[in-house]
């Protein structure tokens, strides 16, 4: 087993494995690994084993491995992974598993394991129609933001294309500038997120993504990018809106769903990283369910 830096050509390999082994969790989307390949705190890597692929991240001075993805022999892939870790002197840690996958891991690799649910990485899943229509009283505050934005009359939402991808880069740059306009330092995690988002924009067309750009008075103020996870679920993976433009974030969300998710029943908006503000924002859009994720670490 050899872990190598993940690259755009690996997209086809991952797509094939996902077709064989559909997975709703955002962790198995190619767009959540590729752009972090040379970010020191992550350094995403990929390996092939027994007809499956395994992602690996740098994490807390060790490594975080993801459950094997694909239609191959997962039991054998897990055994090869443990052998690899032992040769490298690495304690095996496997994350982003369903409860059934965590049980399969323990059955496949008998031993002492510390297993827990990782609430900070549970994915939020929404009905597409709820995000597209913002119906009823419970979405009233979201509609209010959209109404403030659209009341100007001169606005539009358009698919990302060769002619406007630079406008997304402009939004990303201005978003960074506004985040530090009050003199606060730019957090490391946001800086890494900005680098990853720029890499996604640079590879947008080669990666086969879907997305859109929001304009007001001709100026780009928000964009969003997603990827199909399963036949009935789309992932909203990357989004940026100018904090200074009231309602741009909420309107950009709604229009992305209307444009890019019309043939999906559900939208996955990923996890909240345990951040209180992000958890609140994801909660007020009223998810219909959460995708649980479990992590297991060898304890001896």
ROMAR-905250 format. One record per residue (C-alpha): residue in one letter; x, y, z. Coordinates in steps of 0.02 Angstrom, whole numbers, padded with zeros to 5 digits, always signed. Example, Ala and Ser with C-alpha at 12.3 -4.5 7.8 and 13.67 -1.06 7.14 Angstrom:
A+00615-00225+00390/S+00684-00053+00357/
This chain:
X+00000+00000+00000/X+00067+00170-00049/X-00012+00337-00006/X+00019+00469-00139/X-00032+00652-00153/X-00208+00662-00221/X-00222+00742-00394/X-00356+00785-00521/X-00331+00623-00622/X-00382+00527-00464/X-00557+00597-00486/X-00605+00461-00608/X-00543+00326-00489/X-00645+00400-00346/X-00798+00420-00457/X-00788+00237-00504/X-00774+00184-00323/X-00919+00297-00274/X-01026+00222-00412/X-00990+00049-00342/X-01014+00105-00162/X-01133+00255-00149/X-01099+00356+00008/X-01201+00504+00069/X-01067+00574+00186/X-00977+00728+00122/X-00810+00652+00176/X-00808+00541+00022/X-00828+00682-00104/X-00671+00709-00207/X-00688+00898-00185/X-00662+00879+00003/X-00491+00800-00018/X-00407+00862-00175/X-00389+01049-00131/X-00302+01013+00036/X-00162+00908-00040/X-00020+01027+00008/X-00096+01115+00157/X+00021+01063+00300/X-00113+01024+00429/X-00202+00907+00308/X-00088+00848+00166/X-00222+00736+00091/X-00162+00572+00018/X-00245+00426-00070/X-00204+00241-00086/X-00279+00094-00181/X-00307-00071-00095/X-00407-00226-00142/X-00522-00134-00262/X-00552+00012-00143/X-00477+00184-00114/X-00427+00250+00057/X-00404+00434+00095/X-00280+00494+00226/X-00259+00661+00313/X-00123+00729+00425/X-00202+00761+00594/X-00137+00808+00765/X+00035+00739+00737/X-00032+00573+00672/X-00142+00516+00530/X-00327+00503+00501/X-00383+00367+00381/X-00554+00358+00302/X-00653+00198+00286/X-00618+00108+00121/X-00727+00167-00023/X-00772+00054-00169/X-00843-00113-00218/X-00687-00214-00178/X-00639-00320-00028/X-00653-00197+00117/X-00604-00327+00246/X-00441-00357+00155/X-00414-00171+00126/X-00431-00138+00313/X-00307-00277+00352/X-00183-00204+00228/X-00209-00033+00306/X-00172-00097+00481/X-00017-00188+00419/X+00041-00029+00333/X+00016+00074+00491/X+00109-00051+00598/X+00257-00051+00478/X+00258+00139+00487/X+00240+00143+00676/X+00073+00232+00661/X-00076+00203+00774/X-00224+00162+00663/X-00366+00287+00670/X-00515+00267+00553/X-00646+00405+00539/X-00803+00457+00447/X-00888+00289+00468/X-01071+00245+00487/X-01116+00141+00641/X-01123-00014+00529/X-00951+00023+00458/X-00880+00046+00633/X-00950-00124+00680/X-00878-00199+00519/X-00707-00126+00562/X-00706-00204+00735/X-00763-00372+00665/X-00631-00366+00528/X-00487-00312+00640/X-00511-00391+00812/X-00424-00299+00951/X-00445-00155+01072/X-00533-00005+00998/X-00595+00161+01063/X-00752+00197+00962/X-00858+00354+00973/X-00980+00459+00874/X-00902+00621+00813/X-01046+00746+00827/X-00942+00891+00762/X-00932+00805+00593/X-01112+00747+00573/X-01176+00805+00404/X-01334+00911+00392/X-01459+00851+00261/X-01603+00958+00198/X-01749+00936+00080/X-01708+01021-00083/X-01881+01100-00092/X-01863+01176+00081/X-01701+01265+00033/X-01770+01315-00137/X-01937+01384-00074/X-01902+01432+00108/X-02083+01392+00151/X-02185+01436+00305/X-02154+01530+00464/X-01998+01436+00514/X-01906+01506+00363/X-01972+01682+00383/X-01806+01756+00441/X-01716+01677+00293/X-01846+01747+00173/X-01825+01918+00250/X-01640+01920+00207/X-01679+01862+00030/X-01813+01995+00012/X-01692+02131+00067/X-01567+02076-00063/X-01690+02054-00207/X-01785+02215-00171/X-01653+02311-00270/X-01724+02229-00426/X-01557+02227-00517/X-01490+02056-00475/X-01463+01889-00560/X-01392+01715-00533/X-01296+01625-00669/X-01203+01459-00689/X-01015+01464-00666/X-00935+01464-00838/X-00770+01509-00921/X-00826+01689-00934/X-00866+01718-00750/X-00753+01603-00648/X-00639+01754-00619/X-00787+01840-00537/X-00787+01699-00408/X-00604+01732-00375/X-00648+01916-00351/X-00781+01871-00222/X-00656+01758-00132/X-00526+01897-00127/X-00651+02028-00067/X-00719+01906+00063/X-00543+01889+00134/X-00519+02077+00134/X-00682+02107+00225/X-00641+01975+00355/X-00486+02074+00409/X-00556+02248+00380/X-00580+02277+00567/X-00399+02237+00603/X-00427+02061+00669/X-00301+01928+00616/X-00360+01807+00482/X-00383+01637+00568/X-00273+01497+00504/X-00422+01386+00466/X-00503+01522+00358/X-00338+01552+00268/X-00328+01366+00229/X-00509+01367+00173/X-00473+01511+00056/X-00324+01419-00022/X-00431+01264-00046/X-00574+01362-00121/X-00457+01447-00245/X-00391+01277-00297/X-00569+01216-00324/X-00601+01367-00435/X-00441+01336-00532/X-00493+01155-00563/X-00680+01185-00576/X-00705+01125-00755/X-00587+00977-00744/X-00674+00921-00584/X-00848+00919-00663/X-00929+01024-00527/X-01090+01126-00524/X-01104+01304-00462/X-01169+01479-00484/X-01127+01663-00462/X-01241+01792-00382/X-01235+01972-00445/X-01309+02135-00386/X-01304+02285-00501/X-01187+02183-00611/X-01058+02154-00474/X-01022+01977-00409/X-01064+01962-00224/X-01075+01774-00192/X-01042+01604-00269/X-01073+01423-00223/X-01001+01259-00287/X-01066+01082-00266/X-01048+00902-00318/X-01172+00759-00342/X-01152+00632-00202/X-01288+00506-00245/X-01428+00501-00374/X-01542+00597-00255/X-01418+00704-00155/X-01307+00853-00201/X-01169+00920-00088/X-01154+01108-00065/X-00967+01105-00038/X-00897+01282-00055/X-00986+01448-00039/X-00932+01627-00011/X-01032+01788+00003/X-00978+01964+00044/X-01020+01999+00227/X-01054+02181+00183/X-01197+02138+00065/X-01352+02100+00167/X-01443+01945+00107/X-01309+01891-00017/X-01272+01730+00078/X-01454+01679+00098/X-01499+01724-00081/X-01346+01636-00150/X-01394+01478-00054/X-01571+01480-00120/X-01521+01512-00299/X-01386+01378-00297/X-01515+01250-00244/X-01639+01308-00376/X-01509+01306-00516/X-01398+01158-00471/X-01504+01041-00364/X-01671+01039-00456/X-01654+00853-00493/X-01599+00807-00315/X-01718+00767-00174/X-01592+00816-00040/X-01448+00936-00011/X-01301+00894+00102/X-01221+01048+00182/X-01081+00956+00270/X-01032+00973+00452/X-01013+01117+00576/X-00838+01077+00644/X-00904+01104+00820/X-00912+01292+00790/X-01059+01369+00883/X-01101+01500+00750/X-01090+01376+00608/X-01197+01251+00702/X-01331+01383+00731/X-01331+01433+00548/X-01350+01255+00489/X-01485+01218+00617/X-01597+01366+00572/X-01615+01294+00396/X-01702+01145+00479/X-01614+00986+00424/X-01724+00835+00400/X-01589+00719+00465/X-01406+00706+00512/X-01278+00586+00439/X-01189+00513+00588/X-01002+00482+00581/X-00901+00371+00694/X-00716+00364+00730/X-00616+00216+00796/X-00438+00213+00861/X-00333+00064+00911/X-00299+00073+01096/X-00168-00061+01112/
